Amino acid sequence: MATDDRRREREQRLLTQDEQIAQALQDSLASGELRHAPSYGKPMDLDDLFARTPAELRLGMKMLKDAGVVPAEVEMMQRIAALQAEADASTDPAVQRRLLQQVAEQRQHLALRLEQLRRDGRW
């Protein structure tokens, strides 16, 4: 039994990402999980951002969105907005200055990350 588990684990590691996704979809379909999804059998909601997403990333981004997972860059934007709101609400000048410094650093980090994605052709 342990040998079978190790063999399956090794085979799983050797699968490409596309094969792993295909296997996960097949497993979900076989278990009925896929049929119970709210969007099953309905046309995809292709909002405006979808058209601006590179074709090779659309399916993956749509799956992440449907699963409630946001890209790291969106999380960074949310963190920046929260820090900015906290700074705006602060009445302590020292705290406000510290928070605004964090906002500036986070914005710079985000800008560098987005530039890297553009340069690498991943966005």
DRENDO-867317 format. One line per 10 residues: number of its first residue (from 1); their letters; for each residue z, x, y of C-alpha. Coordinates in steps of 0.25 Angstrom, whole numbers, plus 2048, in hexadecimal, padded with zeros to 3 digits. Layout:
# DRENDO-867317
NUM = a = Z:X:Y | ...;
# end
This chain:
# DRENDO-867317
1 = matddrrrer = 800:800:800 | 804:80B:80A | 7F6:812:807 | 7EF:805:80A | 7F6:804:817 | 7F3:812:81B | 7E4:810:817 | 7E3:804:820 | 7EA:80B:82B | 7E1:817:82B;
11 = eqrlltqdeq = 7D5:80D:82A | 7DA:806:836 | 7DB:813:83E | 7CD:817:83A | 7C7:809:840 | 7C0:80A:84D | 7C6:801:858 | 7BA:7F7:857 | 7BD:7F6:848 | 7CC:7F4:84B;
21 = iaqalqdsla = 7C9:7E9:854 | 7BF:7E3:84B | 7CA:7E3:840 | 7D4:7DD:849 | 7CB:7D2:84C | 7C7:7CF:83E | 7D6:7CF:83A | 7D9:7C5:845 | 7CD:7BC:841 | 7D2:7BD:833;
31 = sgelrhapsy = 7E0:7B9:836 | 7DC:7AE:83F | 7E3:7B4:84B | 7D5:7B5:853 | 7D3:7A6:851 | 7E0:7A3:858 | 7DD:7AB:864 | 7DC:7A2:871 | 7CE:7A8:874 | 7C8:7A7:866;
41 = gkpmdlddlf = 7BA:7A0:866 | 7BA:79F:875 | 7B0:7A7:87E | 7B6:7B4:884 | 7BC:7B3:892 | 7B3:7BD:899 | 7B9:7BE:8A7 | 7B4:7C6:8B2 | 7BB:7D3:8AE | 7B4:7D2:8A0;
51 = artpaelrlg = 7A6:7D5:8A7 | 7AC:7E1:8AD | 7B1:7E7:8A1 | 7A8:7F1:899 | 7A1:7EA:88E | 7A8:7F4:883 | 7B6:7F0:888 | 7B4:7E1:889 | 7B8:7DD:87B | 7C4:7E6:87B;
61 = mkmlkdagvv = 7C9:7E1:889 | 7C7:7D3:885 | 7CF:7D5:879 | 7DA:7DC:880 | 7DA:7D1:88B | 7DB:7C6:880 | 7E7:7CD:87A | 7EE:7CE:887 | 7ED:7DD:888 | 7E9:7E2:896;
71 = paevemmqri = 7E3:7F0:898 | 7EC:7FB:89D | 7E5:7FB:8AA | 7E8:7EC:8AC | 7F7:7F0:8A9 | 7F7:7FB:8B3 | 7F1:7F1:8BD | 7FD:7E7:8BA | 807:7F2:8BB | 802:7F6:8C9;
81 = aalqaeadas = 802:7E7:8CD | 811:7E6:8C9 | 815:7F3:8D0 | 80E:7EF:8DC | 815:7E1:8DC | 822:7E8:8DA | 81F:7F1:8E5 | 81C:7E6:8EE | 828:7DE:8EB | 831:7EA:8ED;
91 = tdpavqrrll = 83A:7EB:8F9 | 83F:7F9:8F6 | 835:803:8FD | 838:80E:8F3 | 836:805:8E7 | 829:800:8EE | 824:80E:8F0 | 827:812:8E2 | 81F:806:8DD | 813:808:8E6;
101 = qqvaeqrqhl = 812:816:8E1 | 812:811:8D3 | 807:807:8D7 | 7FF:812:8DD | 801:81A:8D0 | 7FD:80F:8C7 | 7F1:80C:8CF | 7EC:81A:8CF | 7EE:81A:8C0 | 7E6:80D:8BE;
111 = alrleqlrrd = 7DB:813:8C7 | 7DA:81F:8BE | 7DA:817:8B1 | 7CF:80E:8B6 | 7C7:81A:8BB | 7C9:820:8AD | 7C4:814:8A6 | 7B8:813:8AF | 7B4:822:8AE | 7B6:820:89E;
121 = grw = 7AD:814:89E | 7B8:80B:899 | 7B8:802:8A5;
# end
